[in-house]
């Protein structure tokens, strides 16, 4: 009988220690840094290398995985170093930039799975966006 009581006590301690909110004051929790509205889209950034003052870089953004059937979302020649797009979450995206160096074309390709992640805090879910950047800069 004592053996079962000890087992029940250990199980109760395990469940209590697994509570993520055990160290959070839920009565006075500050939700100012918590987005409690579940997003379905977000801002995706594409970082591009600017080679010279007046250089233009052809950039294409696709919805889908590289090497598979994808949908072209954007294609233009840009002079900016950062492009921003509002796109749907929980999707794969990739971008391609074409740079010229010494008369040769150099392609930079990068992609991301652009997703939302929820974390329950007290009685609410705080939403964050992950994979919000595609880096197609030239590497030195």
Buried (B, 14 or more C-beta within 10 A) or exposed (E): EEEEEEEEEEEEEEEEEEEEEEEEEEEEBEEEEBBEEEEEBBEBEBBBBBEEEEBBBBBBBBBBBBEEEBEEBBEEEBEEEEBEBEBEBEBBBBBBBBBEEEEEEEEBBBBBEBBBEBEEBBEBBBBBBEBBEBBBBBEE
